[in-house]
Amino acid sequence: MNMILTQYQGKILGPIAWILGKLMNWIFILLNKIGLPNIGLTIILFTFVIYMCLMPLTIKQQKFAKLSQKMNPELQAIQAKYKGKTDQQSMMMQQEEIKELYGKYGVSSAGSCVQLIIQMPILFALYRVIYAIPAYVMQVKDTYLPLVKQMLATSGTTEFLQKLPAASQFKNQFANEAFAADPANEYAQNIFIDVLNKATTADWDNLAAAFPTLSQIVDDTHQVITKMNTFCFINIGDSPSYTLQTAISTKSFGLFIAAIIVPFLAAFTQWINVKLMPTAQSNAKADPNDQAAQMQQSMKMMNMMMPLMSAFFCYTLPSGMGLYWISGSVIRSVQQVFINRHIDKIDIDAQIAKNEAKFREKQKKRGDITANMNQYAAMRTRNTTDATKFASTVSAQEKDEALAKANEIYESGKAAKSSLLAKANMVRDFDNKGSKGDS
């Protein structure tokens, strides 16, 4: 079975992760050619390229936020105008005025959500790539292969790897028929690489101690991988939580700094990023029944929680994910400074006037269609009215003659049993029999 297990196979995120993985592989090859084969540096450049590609969406999202900020007082005025009015006419008028307001400013109620919906699959796929570097960066995978091939030829290595904490998420792969059929095929190689890629420094030391015949190649491979993983004296393959435990046990102040620096920088850069983000400010007092105020309160709470969440995740996950988180926040913050300057130079009033002109033009076109629909509806109404007037001009004698003729058809048996005429007369006969029995 020729496949790389660590590549994410999801139907939606899988193809996106494959494309991003190709990009990361090219960046690593480029760095290797200039003598800098470093995973940490690859992650930073990779993150930079991705965020530059997302720049147009980011600018659009920030323009929406700026226009929303300008629009918010008018939106609150409309909400205050119809506050407490729950009748259908008032609610429809409020919706129409809000629609007009959105059209005037050239925004939509789901405008910012659309940008996030586009970006979220990319960011989730990005996580998949960074979390499984050897699956996408071939040179990193090739570094593991000589050791893995010797391990597969050595008795007991499979059982040893299965006992490591890093192997817990690969239980199904170890139990797969492909692994049992041939423990030395590419399927098995990928499982071993999966586990070793997430193994801690202590796991590598224990592996060398458990298999003395492999100790030399284990140490050599670990040194190369460590060199690739080391960025600014931090091993991005280890999590800060593991580094802190090691620092406590060895009483190493350097390791203690290495353990806390990633979560701290993740929280700090996220806090700066939140501060730079434009938000729609409310001038009104908080109203528990005001949806806009509730949304702003929720956003404020989320902005407070984001730095703390960043610190927690970057403390528990490998430092490589923390490096991505930090570099992403730094890049977003720098982007935000330039975007804010760019948006500040835009004549918002002129932009609003332009958006309003477009909206009026669309409204005019929709008005022509509506007029045609109203004209058609009026014609249908006239036809219905004319038919009613025609029915009212029929004399009583003509109605009696038509009724007698219908009855004659029913009595002759020519009317179909399933027809409305037959069913009506059956009801009439039933009523007549009932009235005779009563008498």
SEMAR-246684 format. One record per residue (C-alpha): x, y, z; residue in three letters; residue number from 0. Coordinates in Angstrom, 3 decimals, decimal comma, m for minus. Layout:
// SEMAR-246684
X|Y|Z|Ala|NUM $
...
//
This chain:
// SEMAR-246684
0,000|0,000|0,000|Met|0 $
1,751|3,150|m1,251|Asn|1 $
0,501|5,949|0,948|Met|2 $
1,701|8,445|3,528|Ile|3 $
m0,391|7,921|6,603|Leu|4 $
0,334|11,217|8,256|Thr|5 $
m1,099|13,212|5,360|Gln|6 $
m4,605|14,213|6,347|Tyr|7 $
m7,208|12,363|4,266|Gln|8 $
m10,320|14,492|4,966|Gly|9 $
m12,539|15,183|1,947|Lys|10 $
m12,574|18,965|2,470|Ile|11 $
m9,377|19,784|4,376|Leu|12 $
m7,322|16,955|2,849|Gly|13 $
m6,850|18,540|m0,619|Pro|14 $
m6,181|21,966|0,950|Ile|15 $
m3,590|20,422|3,294|Ala|16 $
m1,963|18,664|0,306|Trp|17 $
m1,539|21,991|m1,534|Ile|18 $
m0,189|23,725|1,588|Leu|19 $
2,131|20,746|2,196|Gly|20 $
3,594|21,153|m1,291|Lys|21 $
4,263|24,817|m0,506|Leu|22 $
5,996|23,941|2,779|Met|23 $
8,102|21,288|1,012|Asn|24 $
9,276|23,845|m1,593|Trp|25 $
10,183|26,346|1,137|Ile|26 $
12,224|23,713|3,007|Phe|27 $
14,034|22,709|m0,220|Ile|28 $
14,873|26,385|m0,855|Leu|29 $
16,218|26,843|2,689|Leu|30 $
18,225|23,627|2,417|Asn|31 $
19,885|24,890|m0,777|Lys|32 $
21,121|27,983|1,055|Ile|33 $
22,294|25,899|4,013|Gly|34 $
19,391|26,553|6,430|Leu|35 $
17,382|23,295|6,632|Pro|36 $
15,376|24,391|9,662|Asn|37 $
11,737|23,463|10,329|Ile|38 $
11,147|26,487|12,566|Gly|39 $
12,317|28,903|9,873|Leu|40 $
10,238|26,979|7,326|Thr|41 $
7,118|27,419|9,481|Ile|42 $
7,723|31,182|9,791|Ile|43 $
8,237|31,693|6,026|Leu|44 $
5,335|29,371|5,288|Phe|45 $
3,045|31,343|7,616|Thr|46 $
4,216|34,600|6,025|Phe|47 $
3,388|33,378|2,492|Val|48 $
m0,059|32,110|3,564|Ile|49 $
m1,008|35,369|5,282|Tyr|50 $
0,217|37,390|2,288|Met|51 $
m2,074|35,294|0,073|Cys|52 $
m4,952|35,991|2,461|Leu|53 $
m4,181|39,735|2,488|Met|54 $
m6,982|40,737|0,043|Pro|55 $
m9,566|38,935|2,186|Leu|56 $
m8,151|40,545|5,323|Thr|57 $
m8,352|44,050|3,793|Ile|58 $
m11,938|43,409|2,708|Lys|59 $
m12,835|42,192|6,177|Gln|60 $
m11,284|45,268|7,820|Gln|61 $
m13,056|47,625|5,404|Lys|62 $
m16,288|45,939|6,424|Phe|63 $
m15,415|46,499|10,098|Ala|64 $
m14,601|50,182|9,438|Lys|65 $
m17,840|50,768|7,539|Leu|66 $
m19,783|48,900|10,241|Ser|67 $
m18,215|51,159|12,852|Gln|68 $
m19,435|54,208|10,907|Lys|69 $
m22,860|52,642|10,350|Met|70 $
m23,464|51,459|13,912|Asn|71 $
m25,009|54,713|15,332|Pro|72 $
m27,597|54,759|12,532|Glu|73 $
m28,350|51,080|13,087|Leu|74 $
m28,895|51,718|16,799|Gln|75 $
m31,187|54,663|15,962|Ala|76 $
m33,380|52,388|13,826|Ile|77 $
m33,480|49,752|16,563|Gln|78 $
m34,428|52,422|19,125|Ala|79 $
m37,135|53,741|16,805|Lys|80 $
m38,913|50,383|16,692|Tyr|81 $
m38,076|49,269|20,223|Lys|82 $
m41,045|47,541|21,857|Gly|83 $
m43,041|47,362|18,615|Lys|84 $
m43,836|43,729|17,874|Thr|85 $
m46,629|44,090|15,324|Asp|86 $
m45,931|42,661|11,886|Gln|87 $
m46,033|46,003|10,072|Gln|88 $
m43,472|47,605|12,421|Ser|89 $
m41,159|44,595|12,179|Met|90 $
m41,344|44,658|8,359|Met|91 $
m40,660|48,400|8,311|Met|92 $
m37,668|47,936|10,632|Gln|93 $
m36,240|45,193|8,400|Gln|94 $
m36,737|47,380|5,332|Glu|95 $
m34,940|50,353|6,962|Glu|96 $
m32,049|48,125|8,098|Ile|97 $
m31,818|46,696|4,584|Lys|98 $
m31,682|50,240|3,197|Glu|99 $
m28,933|51,103|5,710|Leu|100 $
m26,812|48,080|4,777|Tyr|101 $
m27,248|48,987|1,112|Gly|102 $
m26,197|52,577|1,785|Lys|103 $
m22,920|51,464|3,383|Tyr|104 $
m22,319|48,615|0,944|Gly|105 $
m22,113|45,907|3,605|Val|106 $
m24,166|42,848|4,469|Ser|107 $
m25,183|41,330|7,790|Ser|108 $
m23,049|38,271|6,984|Ala|109 $
m20,179|40,215|5,372|Gly|110 $
m17,472|39,441|7,939|Ser|111 $
m18,668|35,853|8,344|Cys|112 $
m18,106|35,157|4,648|Val|113 $
m14,445|36,176|4,952|Gln|114 $
m14,000|33,935|8,001|Leu|115 $
m15,735|31,009|6,274|Ile|116 $
m13,251|31,289|3,407|Ile|117 $
m10,235|31,539|5,724|Gln|118 $
m11,137|28,887|8,294|Met|119 $
m10,610|25,762|6,079|Pro|120 $
m7,197|27,132|5,066|Ile|121 $
m6,164|27,710|8,684|Leu|122 $
m7,404|24,284|9,834|Phe|123 $
m5,576|22,597|6,953|Ala|124 $
m2,495|24,637|7,868|Leu|125 $
m2,621|23,124|11,353|Tyr|126 $
m2,740|19,621|9,843|Arg|127 $
0,390|20,293|7,802|Val|128 $
2,427|21,755|10,663|Ile|129 $
1,351|18,957|13,011|Tyr|130 $
2,659|16,287|10,589|Ala|131 $
5,753|17,824|8,955|Ile|132 $
7,383|14,537|7,733|Pro|133 $
4,224|13,672|5,784|Ala|134 $
4,610|16,772|3,624|Tyr|135 $
8,318|17,684|3,747|Val|136 $
10,070|14,782|2,033|Met|137 $
13,583|15,586|3,237|Gln|138 $
12,443|15,386|6,854|Val|139 $
10,814|12,031|6,159|Lys|140 $
13,968|10,781|4,429|Asp|141 $
15,980|11,661|7,554|Thr|142 $
13,922|9,137|9,549|Tyr|143 $
13,974|6,302|6,975|Leu|144 $
17,446|4,714|7,615|Pro|145 $
16,666|4,399|11,337|Leu|146 $
13,105|3,175|10,725|Val|147 $
14,269|0,446|8,324|Lys|148 $
16,745|m0,865|10,909|Gln|149 $
14,109|m0,687|13,641|Met|150 $
11,663|m2,733|11,543|Leu|151 $
14,383|m5,380|11,124|Ala|152 $
15,030|m5,471|14,896|Thr|153 $
12,836|m7,576|17,157|Ser|154 $
10,897|m5,747|19,877|Gly|155 $
10,931|m2,248|18,385|Thr|156 $
7,249|m2,389|17,416|Thr|157 $
6,221|m3,291|20,963|Glu|158 $
8,490|m0,535|22,325|Phe|159 $
6,940|2,144|20,115|Leu|160 $
3,407|1,012|20,918|Gln|161 $
4,054|1,697|24,622|Lys|162 $
5,092|5,323|24,016|Leu|163 $
2,479|8,022|24,791|Pro|164 $
2,977|9,362|21,261|Ala|165 $
1,714|6,048|19,824|Ala|166 $
m1,714|6,228|21,468|Ser|167 $
m3,270|8,011|18,470|Gln|168 $
m1,946|5,350|16,063|Phe|169 $
m3,451|2,227|17,667|Lys|170 $
m5,675|1,522|14,675|Asn|171 $
m2,721|1,764|12,276|Gln|172 $
m0,695|m0,773|14,276|Phe|173 $
m3,700|m3,135|14,199|Ala|174 $
m4,279|m2,679|10,451|Asn|175 $
m4,071|m5,763|8,199|Glu|176 $
m1,503|m4,019|5,989|Ala|177 $
0,879|m3,751|8,948|Phe|178 $
0,316|m7,358|10,045|Ala|179 $
0,825|m8,693|6,500|Ala|180 $
4,259|m7,107|6,076|Asp|181 $
5,739|m5,144|8,987|Pro|182 $
8,552|m3,880|6,724|Ala|183 $
6,468|m2,233|3,999|Asn|184 $
5,932|1,504|3,463|Glu|185 $
2,767|1,411|5,537|Tyr|186 $
4,776|0,247|8,579|Ala|187 $
7,551|2,750|7,856|Gln|188 $
5,069|5,596|7,944|Asn|189 $
3,623|4,438|11,276|Ile|190 $
7,094|4,408|12,814|Phe|191 $
7,816|7,894|11,424|Ile|192 $
4,473|9,110|12,767|Asp|193 $
5,373|7,993|16,279|Val|194 $
9,019|9,148|16,205|Leu|195 $
7,956|12,564|14,906|Asn|196 $
5,873|13,073|18,058|Lys|197 $
8,336|11,391|20,454|Ala|198 $
9,952|13,481|23,173|Thr|199 $
13,674|13,753|23,887|Thr|200 $
13,204|11,280|26,750|Ala|201 $
11,563|8,799|24,348|Asp|202 $
14,590|8,992|22,045|Trp|203 $
16,948|8,428|24,974|Asp|204 $
14,906|5,426|26,137|Asn|205 $
14,924|3,998|22,591|Leu|206 $
18,731|4,156|22,436|Ala|207 $
18,994|2,545|25,878|Ala|208 $
16,515|m0,252|25,061|Ala|209 $
18,272|m1,257|21,803|Phe|210 $
22,071|m0,907|22,181|Pro|211 $
22,698|m2,167|18,636|Thr|212 $
20,685|0,774|17,312|Leu|213 $
22,007|3,373|19,753|Ser|214 $
24,437|4,965|17,271|Gln|215 $
21,914|5,477|14,458|Ile|216 $
19,267|6,541|17,011|Val|217 $
21,609|9,238|18,374|Asp|218 $
22,673|10,357|14,879|Asp|219 $
19,082|10,606|13,634|Thr|220 $
17,959|12,403|16,770|His|221 $
20,784|14,933|16,425|Gln|222 $
19,827|15,741|12,814|Val|223 $
16,119|15,994|13,684|Ile|224 $
16,912|18,112|16,748|Thr|225 $
19,026|20,462|14,611|Lys|226 $
16,137|20,787|12,158|Met|227 $
13,705|21,355|15,043|Asn|228 $
15,818|23,805|17,064|Thr|229 $
14,878|27,428|16,592|Phe|230 $
16,315|30,108|18,883|Cys|231 $
17,505|27,455|21,412|Phe|232 $
13,978|25,933|21,570|Ile|233 $
13,276|22,386|20,367|Asn|234 $
9,966|22,870|18,556|Ile|235 $
9,360|19,109|18,634|Gly|236 $
8,907|19,197|22,428|Asp|237 $
5,925|20,781|24,129|Ser|238 $
6,540|23,566|26,705|Pro|239 $
4,848|21,390|29,336|Ser|240 $
7,436|18,635|28,745|Tyr|241 $
10,272|21,198|28,674|Thr|242 $
9,080|22,631|32,006|Leu|243 $
9,044|19,163|33,608|Gln|244 $
12,593|18,604|32,341|Thr|245 $
13,646|22,029|33,645|Ala|246 $
12,277|21,223|37,104|Ile|247 $
13,920|17,778|37,242|Ser|248 $
17,296|19,062|35,997|Thr|249 $
17,009|22,464|37,745|Lys|250 $
17,900|24,160|34,469|Ser|251 $
17,059|27,865|34,321|Phe|252 $
17,639|27,903|30,533|Gly|253 $
15,061|25,156|29,982|Leu|254 $
12,644|26,995|32,297|Phe|255 $
12,892|30,113|30,092|Ile|256 $
12,483|27,924|26,976|Ala|257 $
9,351|26,397|28,513|Ala|258 $
7,534|29,634|29,361|Ile|259 $
8,665|31,849|26,465|Ile|260 $
6,438|30,215|23,804|Val|261 $
3,125|30,359|25,740|Pro|262 $
3,945|33,878|26,965|Phe|263 $
4,740|35,194|23,473|Leu|264 $
1,648|33,445|22,085|Ala|265 $
m0,590|35,237|24,607|Ala|266 $
1,201|38,584|24,273|Phe|267 $
1,188|38,693|20,457|Thr|268 $
m2,456|37,605|20,416|Gln|269 $
m3,310|40,429|22,838|Trp|270 $
m1,567|42,975|20,571|Ile|271 $
m3,382|41,539|17,574|Asn|272 $
m6,764|41,924|19,316|Val|273 $
m5,962|45,523|20,298|Lys|274 $
m5,166|46,441|16,705|Leu|275 $
m8,376|44,947|15,312|Met|276 $
m11,028|47,578|14,497|Pro|277 $
m14,368|46,992|16,203|Thr|278 $
m17,750|48,638|15,966|Ala|279 $
m18,053|50,762|19,085|Gln|280 $
m21,428|51,257|20,700|Ser|281 $
m22,470|54,707|21,966|Asn|282 $
m25,596|53,415|23,633|Ala|283 $
m25,915|51,950|27,089|Lys|284 $
m25,957|48,173|27,231|Ala|285 $
m29,444|46,805|26,787|Asp|286 $
m29,977|43,104|27,621|Pro|287 $
m32,596|42,943|24,849|Asn|288 $
m30,404|44,658|22,226|Asp|289 $
m28,911|41,999|19,936|Gln|290 $
m26,140|44,329|18,732|Ala|291 $
m25,101|45,069|22,329|Ala|292 $
m25,171|41,369|23,176|Gln|293 $
m22,969|40,576|20,166|Met|294 $
m20,480|43,287|21,125|Gln|295 $
m20,362|41,986|24,690|Gln|296 $
m19,705|38,450|23,395|Ser|297 $
m16,929|39,741|21,123|Met|298 $
m15,364|41,641|24,022|Lys|299 $
m15,393|38,498|26,179|Met|300 $
m13,902|36,418|23,351|Met|301 $
m11,156|38,993|22,793|Asn|302 $
m10,280|38,747|26,487|Met|303 $
m10,210|34,946|26,378|Met|304 $
m8,199|34,563|23,153|Met|305 $
m4,765|35,398|24,662|Pro|306 $
m5,385|32,988|27,556|Leu|307 $
m6,523|30,241|25,172|Met|308 $
m3,446|30,845|23,019|Ser|309 $
m1,179|30,422|26,053|Ala|310 $
m2,935|27,199|27,114|Phe|311 $
m2,838|25,534|23,685|Phe|312 $
0,769|26,550|23,066|Cys|313 $
1,745|25,167|26,475|Tyr|314 $
0,313|21,702|25,791|Thr|315 $
1,075|21,305|22,053|Leu|316 $
4,554|20,929|20,485|Pro|317 $
6,418|24,236|20,337|Ser|318 $
6,238|24,108|16,530|Gly|319 $
2,525|24,871|16,771|Met|320 $
3,331|27,675|19,213|Gly|321 $
5,869|29,098|16,746|Leu|322 $
3,192|29,082|14,036|Tyr|323 $
0,748|30,763|16,439|Trp|324 $
3,260|33,467|17,397|Ile|325 $
4,463|34,143|13,841|Ser|326 $
0,832|34,276|12,657|Gly|327 $
m0,053|36,837|15,342|Ser|328 $
3,022|38,950|14,554|Val|329 $
2,300|38,894|10,815|Ile|330 $
m1,366|39,749|11,406|Arg|331 $
m0,373|42,626|13,687|Ser|332 $
2,055|44,075|11,126|Val|333 $
m0,593|43,589|8,439|Gln|334 $
m3,128|45,340|10,642|Gln|335 $
m0,917|48,415|11,107|Val|336 $
m0,562|48,831|7,336|Phe|337 $
m4,232|47,998|6,696|Ile|338 $
m5,321|50,572|9,302|Asn|339 $
m3,145|53,195|7,633|Arg|340 $
m4,526|52,243|4,224|His|341 $
m8,142|52,388|5,414|Ile|342 $
m7,543|55,678|7,258|Asp|343 $
m6,481|57,217|3,954|Lys|344 $
m9,723|56,121|2,301|Ile|345 $
m12,445|58,757|2,140|Asp|346 $
m15,110|56,783|3,980|Ile|347 $
m17,827|59,334|3,162|Asp|348 $
m16,987|59,108|m0,546|Ala|349 $
m16,989|55,319|m0,282|Gln|350 $
m20,399|55,439|1,399|Ile|351 $
m21,730|57,750|m1,341|Ala|352 $
m20,400|55,370|m3,987|Lys|353 $
m21,963|52,351|m2,253|Asn|354 $
m25,256|54,209|m1,871|Glu|355 $
m25,307|55,079|m5,599|Ala|356 $
m24,761|51,410|m6,468|Lys|357 $
m27,511|50,393|m4,080|Phe|358 $
m29,945|52,939|m5,586|Arg|359 $
m29,150|51,656|m9,069|Glu|360 $
m29,848|48,082|m7,985|Lys|361 $
m32,962|49,260|m6,209|Gln|362 $
m34,130|51,006|m9,378|Lys|363 $
m33,680|47,821|m11,403|Lys|364 $
m35,509|45,813|m8,765|Arg|365 $
m38,215|48,508|m8,795|Gly|366 $
m38,775|47,975|m12,562|Asp|367 $
m39,172|44,262|m11,995|Ile|368 $
m41,498|44,908|m9,069|Thr|369 $
m43,559|47,312|m11,165|Ala|370 $
m43,964|44,664|m13,873|Asn|371 $
m44,956|42,094|m11,256|Met|372 $
m47,455|44,526|m9,746|Asn|373 $
m48,884|45,253|m13,210|Gln|374 $
m49,292|41,520|m13,854|Tyr|375 $
m50,881|41,062|m10,432|Ala|376 $
m53,277|43,944|m11,192|Ala|377 $
m54,240|42,295|m14,495|Met|378 $
m54,948|39,027|m12,661|Arg|379 $
m57,015|40,946|m10,120|Thr|380 $
m58,990|42,686|m12,883|Arg|381 $
m59,680|39,339|m14,550|Asn|382 $
m60,937|37,910|m11,261|Thr|383 $
m63,082|41,016|m10,671|Thr|384 $
m64,541|40,824|m14,204|Asp|385 $
m65,420|37,165|m13,682|Ala|386 $
m67,159|38,033|m10,429|Thr|387 $
m69,088|40,839|m12,128|Lys|388 $
m70,092|38,467|m14,948|Phe|389 $
m71,369|35,910|m12,426|Ala|390 $
m73,398|38,595|m10,689|Ser|391 $
m75,161|39,565|m13,979|Thr|392 $
m76,578|36,047|m14,533|Val|393 $
m80,339|36,102|m13,853|Ser|394 $
m82,120|33,858|m11,341|Ala|395 $
m84,038|32,162|m14,190|Gln|396 $
m80,780|31,255|m15,968|Glu|397 $
m79,378|29,839|m12,721|Lys|398 $
m82,541|27,656|m12,210|Asp|399 $
m82,346|26,385|m15,808|Glu|400 $
m78,652|25,452|m15,364|Ala|401 $
m79,422|23,666|m12,072|Leu|402 $
m82,332|21,722|m13,651|Ala|403 $
m80,096|20,635|m16,529|Lys|404 $
m77,399|19,414|m14,117|Ala|405 $
m79,995|17,460|m12,135|Asn|406 $
m81,311|15,901|m15,362|Glu|407 $
m77,834|14,661|m16,228|Ile|408 $
m77,422|13,154|m12,764|Tyr|409 $
m80,856|11,408|m12,866|Glu|410 $
m80,115|9,912|m16,284|Ser|411 $
m76,991|8,240|m14,864|Gly|412 $
m74,708|9,923|m17,399|Lys|413 $
m72,718|11,747|m14,715|Ala|414 $
m69,521|9,925|m13,637|Ala|415 $
m69,692|8,555|m10,087|Lys|416 $
m66,428|10,286|m9,219|Ser|417 $
m67,580|13,670|m10,561|Ser|418 $
m68,321|16,622|m8,312|Leu|419 $
m71,904|16,709|m9,676|Leu|420 $
m72,582|13,099|m8,632|Ala|421 $
m71,122|13,640|m5,144|Lys|422 $
m73,164|16,825|m4,642|Ala|423 $
m76,409|15,066|m5,572|Asn|424 $
m75,601|12,105|m3,321|Met|425 $
m75,334|14,535|m0,416|Val|426 $
m78,641|16,118|m1,464|Arg|427 $
m80,364|12,685|m1,627|Asp|428 $
m79,025|11,789|1,798|Phe|429 $
m80,348|15,049|3,258|Asp|430 $
m83,771|14,525|1,639|Asn|431 $
m84,064|11,004|3,067|Lys|432 $
m83,121|12,284|6,498|Gly|433 $
m85,722|15,038|6,355|Ser|434 $
m88,437|12,538|5,291|Lys|435 $
m87,564|10,178|8,158|Gly|436 $
m87,858|13,043|10,626|Asp|437 $
m91,267|13,912|9,339|Ser|438 $
//
